[in-house]
Amino acid sequence: MSEITRHESGSAPATGHGAPSGHGDAPARLGHSPVADVPHRPRVTDTDPKAARRAERQVSFMFLLAVLLFIAFVVAYVMIDPRATIYIPVFGVVEAMNVALGACLGAGVFLIGAAAIQWAKKLMPDVEVVQQRHGMPSETEATAEAAANYERGRDESGFARFTMIRRTMIAALAIFPIPIIVLLRDLWATPPGSPSPAQILSTTLWRDGLRIVPDTGDTTGEGVEGIRPEDVPVGGLVSALPIDIMEVQKAEHNLNARGKAAIILVRMEPGEIRSQQGDGWDYQGILAYSKICTHVGCPIALYEHRTHHLLCPCHQSTFDLADSGNVVFGPAARRMPQLPIGVDEAGFLVAKSDFTEPIGPSFWERA
């Protein structure tokens, strides 16, 4: 516990409640402080060598257990089948690998923190300090004193004296980055026979004759027939998806297909369309474009109907939807992919094919 008094150079420090002032043995107090009123009580580890040794073993054990948990993390990542599941009450059926990785990494990090706290609480010096605050900048003597205090604190921390703690802590901190490095492997390595990122983004759910339905959340595709041309007003924008999106989501247990197939429908006067990515890809002025920005993959729905510009909210890339979705501003290097559309026999908007260009962000495999 410390009590700090603040004063300016050349002036007397402020006092309160009749406390003495000055720089002498009785520093000024800002209100009442228990520093001078409560006697310092040493900890058990300060007076009992056995208790100190026991605390050292406890801290070392936590560091060592953290090492074992990080090793177990790597073993679980390599040995557990990613498709294996286990049942946990309340949570239900979950993936076994995720449980093992989360438990090992979380417990390991917790033990490092707990060991550091236990070390500071039971073994590092427990003293009460009263510090005077002086004007800035510090004088040479004060700087030298601070450096000396740092050296003394380093020595008093026991880092050099408690060899068992030092070694186990270094081991825990050295092993800690390994689970992170193992996880980074997924950023560039794919199982043999798996498609590359470029191949994954080159195909979506869209196909000839597949109806387009409004994106209304989790109920998309359930009880929705589709979108008719008259549902899209001139100057309007509609977020849309394939009609079978919910079936695919339930089968794959993820939102990957939804993210790739998301589109926007915009309508303008046919005479305002200056160019398209394919001949006759619109229907009565209705155009369909991917909703995913070609810069870093942000979803876009900011449309200015007077200029026909589509603005990405993340980095302000701007695309001209009346001119083949070409980039007119910002960091995006590729135009927005266009989806060719028409109508089916029932009068609902449908896709004529999949995108002819890869959707999503640009990266090292695709300029």
C-alpha positions in Angstrom: 0.0 0.0 0.0 1.4 3.4 -0.8 0.4 7.0 -0.1 1.2 9.6 -2.7 1.4 13.4 -2.2 1.5 15.7 -5.2 3.2 19.1 -5.2 4.8 21.5 -7.6 8.5 22.3 -7.6 9.1 25.3 -5.4 5.8 25.2 -3.6 4.5 23.5 -0.5 2.4 20.3 -1.0 -1.3 20.4 -0.3 -2.4 19.2 3.1 -5.7 18.0 4.4 -7.4 17.3 7.8 -4.6 19.0 9.7 -1.9 16.6 8.4 1.7 17.9 8.4 3.2 19.1 5.2 6.7 19.1 3.6 9.3 16.6 2.5 10.4 15.4 5.8 9.8 12.2 7.7 6.0 12.9 7.9 4.8 13.4 4.3 1.6 15.3 3.6 -1.6 13.1 3.3 -4.5 13.7 1.0 -7.3 12.9 3.5 -7.1 10.0 5.9 -4.9 7.0 5.0 -4.4 3.8 7.1 -0.8 3.5 6.1 0.5 5.0 9.4 -2.3 3.6 11.5 -2.3 -0.2 10.6 0.8 -2.1 11.6 2.2 -4.3 8.9 1.6 -8.0 9.4 4.1 -10.4 7.7 2.8 -13.3 5.7 3.3 -16.9 6.7 5.7 -17.3 3.9 7.8 -14.4 5.2 8.4 -16.1 8.6 8.1 -19.8 7.9 10.6 -21.3 5.4 8.5 -24.5 5.0 5.5 -22.4 4.0 7.7 -20.5 1.5 9.0 -23.8 0.1 5.4 -25.1 -0.2 4.3 -22.0 -2.1 7.3 -22.4 -4.4 6.2 -26.0 -5.2 2.6 -24.9 -5.8 3.6 -22.2 -8.3 6.1 -24.6 -10.0 3.4 -27.3 -10.3 1.0 -24.9 -12.0 3.6 -23.9 -14.5 4.5 -27.5 -15.1 0.8 -28.5 -15.5 0.4 -25.7 -18.1 3.3 -27.2 -20.1 1.5 -30.6 -20.0 -1.8 -29.1 -21.1 -0.1 -27.3 -24.1 1.4 -30.6 -25.1 -2.0 -32.3 -24.7 -3.4 -29.6 -27.0 -1.1 -30.6 -29.8 -1.7 -34.3 -29.2 -5.5 -33.8 -29.3 -5.2 -31.8 -32.5 -3.3 -34.6 -34.2 -5.0 -37.6 -32.8 -8.7 -36.8 -32.4 -11.0 -37.3 -35.5 -12.5 -33.9 -36.4 -15.8 -35.7 -37.0 -15.9 -37.4 -33.6 -18.6 -36.1 -31.2 -19.4 -36.4 -27.5 -22.4 -35.7 -25.4 -22.2 -33.0 -22.7 -25.2 -32.3 -20.5 -26.8 -28.9 -21.2 -24.7 -28.4 -24.3 -25.8 -31.6 -26.0 -23.7 -33.3 -28.8 -20.6 -31.3 -29.6 -17.4 -32.0 -31.5 -14.8 -33.8 -29.4 -11.8 -32.0 -30.9 -13.2 -28.6 -30.1 -13.9 -29.6 -26.5 -10.3 -31.0 -26.0 -8.6 -28.0 -27.7 -10.6 -25.5 -25.8 -10.1 -27.2 -22.4 -6.4 -27.7 -22.9 -5.6 -24.2 -24.2 -8.0 -22.4 -21.7 -6.7 -24.3 -18.7 -3.1 -23.8 -19.7 -3.4 -20.1 -20.0 -5.4 -19.9 -16.8 -2.7 -21.8 -14.9 0.1 -19.5 -16.1 -1.9 -16.5 -14.9 -2.8 -18.2 -11.6 0.8 -19.2 -11.0 2.0 -15.6 -11.6 -0.6 -14.3 -9.1 0.3 -16.9 -6.5 4.0 -16.1 -6.9 3.4 -12.4 -6.4 1.0 -12.9 -3.5 3.1 -15.3 -1.4 6.7 -15.0 -2.4 7.5 -11.5 -3.7 8.3 -8.8 -1.2 5.4 -7.5 0.8 6.2 -3.9 1.9 4.4 -0.7 2.3 5.9 2.3 0.5 5.2 6.0 0.8 6.3 7.9 -2.4 6.7 11.6 -2.9 5.7 13.0 -6.3 7.8 15.7 -7.8 7.5 18.0 -10.7 8.5 16.9 -14.2 11.0 16.4 -15.7 12.8 14.1 -13.3 16.2 15.2 -12.1 19.3 13.1 -12.7 19.3 11.8 -9.2 15.7 10.7 -9.4 16.4 8.9 -12.7 19.3 7.1 -11.1 17.2 6.2 -8.1 14.5 4.8 -10.3 17.0 2.6 -12.1 18.4 1.4 -8.8 14.9 0.6 -7.6 14.2 -1.4 -10.7 17.4 -3.4 -10.2 16.5 -4.0 -6.5 13.0 -5.0 -7.4 14.3 -7.5 -10.0 16.6 -9.0 -7.3 13.9 -9.1 -4.7 11.3 -10.8 -7.0 13.3 -14.0 -6.5 13.5 -14.7 -10.2 17.2 -15.7 -9.8 16.7 -17.3 -6.3 13.7 -19.6 -7.0 15.2 -21.7 -9.7 12.4 -24.2 -9.8 9.8 -21.4 -10.5 12.1 -19.8 -13.0 12.6 -23.0 -15.0 9.0 -24.1 -15.0 7.7 -20.6 -15.9 10.2 -20.4 -18.8 9.1 -23.9 -20.0 5.4 -22.9 -19.8 5.9 -19.7 -21.7 8.1 -21.4 -24.3 5.5 -24.2 -24.9 2.5 -21.7 -25.0 3.0 -20.5 -28.6 3.1 -24.0 -30.0 -0.7 -24.6 -30.0 -1.1 -21.2 -31.8 1.4 -22.3 -34.4 -0.3 -25.6 -34.9 -3.7 -23.8 -35.5 -2.0 -21.5 -38.0 -1.3 -24.6 -40.1 -5.0 -24.5 -41.2 -4.4 -21.2 -42.9 -2.2 -22.7 -45.6 -2.4 -26.5 -45.5 -5.4 -28.5 -46.8 -6.0 -32.3 -46.6 -4.9 -34.2 -49.7 -7.6 -34.1 -52.4 -9.4 -31.1 -50.8 -10.2 -28.1 -53.1 -8.0 -25.0 -52.9 -9.5 -21.7 -51.7 -9.7 -20.5 -55.3 -11.6 -23.6 -56.3 -14.0 -23.3 -53.3 -14.9 -19.7 -54.3 -15.3 -20.6 -58.0 -18.6 -22.4 -57.5 -21.8 -21.6 -55.6 -25.3 -23.1 -55.2 -26.6 -21.2 -58.2 -27.6 -23.2 -61.2 -29.9 -22.9 -64.2 -33.6 -22.5 -63.2 -33.0 -22.1 -59.4 -35.4 -19.7 -57.9 -34.3 -16.5 -56.2 -35.9 -15.9 -52.7 -35.6 -12.9 -50.4 -33.0 -13.1 -47.6 -35.2 -12.9 -44.5 -33.0 -14.6 -42.0 -33.2 -18.2 -40.8 -36.6 -18.7 -42.4 -35.2 -18.2 -45.9 -36.5 -20.9 -48.2 -39.2 -22.2 -45.9 -42.7 -21.3 -47.2 -41.3 -18.7 -49.7 -42.1 -19.2 -53.3 -39.7 -16.7 -54.8 -39.4 -13.1 -56.0 -41.5 -11.7 -58.9 -40.1 -8.9 -61.1 -42.8 -6.5 -59.8 -41.5 -7.1 -56.3 -38.3 -5.1 -57.1 -39.1 -1.4 -57.6 -36.9 0.9 -59.8 -34.1 2.2 -57.6 -34.7 -0.5 -55.0 -32.4 -3.2 -53.6 -33.3 -6.7 -52.4 -30.9 -9.1 -50.7 -31.6 -12.6 -51.9 -30.5 -16.3 -51.8 -31.2 -19.6 -53.6 -34.5 -21.2 -52.6 -32.8 -24.4 -51.3 -30.3 -22.6 -49.0 -31.9 -23.9 -45.8 -31.6 -27.5 -46.9 -28.0 -27.1 -47.6 -27.3 -25.3 -44.3 -28.9 -28.1 -42.4 -27.0 -30.7 -44.3 -23.6 -29.0 -44.0 -24.1 -27.5 -40.4 -22.5 -24.2 -41.4 -23.1 -21.0 -43.3 -20.4 -21.4 -46.0 -22.9 -21.9 -48.8 -25.0 -19.0 -47.7 -22.0 -16.7 -47.6 -21.0 -17.6 -51.1 -24.4 -17.5 -52.7 -25.7 -14.2 -51.2 -26.7 -11.7 -53.9 -28.4 -8.4 -54.3 -31.0 -7.5 -56.8 -31.2 -3.9 -58.1 -33.6 -2.4 -60.7 -32.9 0.5 -63.0 -34.4 1.7 -66.2 -33.1 -0.6 -69.0 -31.8 2.4 -70.9 -29.5 3.3 -67.9 -27.6 0.0 -68.2 -24.4 0.9 -70.1 -22.8 -2.6 -70.0 -23.2 -6.1 -68.5 -20.8 -9.0 -68.0 -22.9 -11.0 -70.4 -25.4 -10.4 -73.1 -29.0 -10.1 -71.7 -28.1 -11.0 -68.2 -30.7 -8.7 -66.7 -34.5 -9.1 -66.7 -36.4 -5.9 -67.5 -33.7 -3.8 -65.9 -33.3 -6.1 -62.9 -29.6 -7.0 -62.2 -28.2 -9.6 -59.8 -24.7 -9.2 -58.3 -22.7 -11.0 -55.6 -23.1 -9.4 -52.2 -19.5 -10.1 -51.2 -17.0 -7.4 -51.8 -14.0 -8.4 -54.0 -11.5 -6.6 -51.7 -11.6 -8.6 -48.4 -15.1 -10.1 -48.5 -17.3 -7.7 -46.6 -21.1 -8.0 -47.3 -22.4 -5.0 -49.3 -25.9 -3.5 -49.4 -25.3 0.3 -49.6 -26.8 1.3 -53.0 -27.2 4.8 -54.4 -29.9 4.5 -57.1 -29.1 7.9 -58.8 -25.5 7.0 -59.6 -26.1 3.2 -59.5 -23.0 2.9 -57.3 -22.6 0.1 -54.7 -20.5 1.2 -51.7 -18.6 -1.2 -49.4 -18.9 0.0 -45.8 -15.6 -1.6 -44.8 -13.0 0.2 -47.0 -15.2 2.3 -49.3 -14.6 0.3 -52.5 -17.3 1.6 -54.9 -18.7 -0.4 -57.9 -20.8 0.9 -60.8 -23.7 -1.6 -61.2 -24.8 0.1 -64.4 -21.4 -0.6 -66.0 -20.8 -4.3 -65.4 -20.1 -3.8 -61.7 -16.7 -2.2 -62.4 -14.6 -0.6 -59.7 -14.8 3.2 -59.7 -13.1 3.9 -56.4 -11.3 2.2 -53.5 -8.9 -0.7 -52.9 -10.9 -3.4 -54.6 -9.0 -4.8 -57.7 -11.9 -6.9 -59.2 -15.4 -6.0 -60.3 -18.4 -7.5 -58.6 -19.4 -10.8 -60.2 -22.8 -10.6 -62.0 -25.4 -13.5 -61.9 -27.4 -14.0 -65.1 -31.1 -14.1 -64.3 -34.5 -14.6 -66.0 -38.0 -15.8 -65.1 -39.5 -19.3 -64.9 -42.9 -20.4 -66.2 -44.6 -19.3 -62.9 -43.2 -15.8 -63.4 -40.5 -15.9 -60.6 -37.0 -14.7 -60.9 -34.5 -17.5 -61.4 -30.8 -17.9 -62.1 -29.7 -18.9 -65.6 -26.4 -20.4 -64.4 -23.8 -20.0 -61.7 -21.4 -17.0 -61.5 -18.9 -17.1 -64.3 -16.3 -15.4 -62.2 -15.0 -16.4 -58.7 -16.9 -14.6 -55.9 -15.4 -13.2 -52.7 -12.1 -11.5 -51.8 -8.9 -11.4 -53.8 -5.9 -13.2 -52.4 -2.5 -14.7 -53.4 -4.0 -17.3 -55.7 -6.2 -14.8 -57.6 -5.3 -11.1 -58.5 
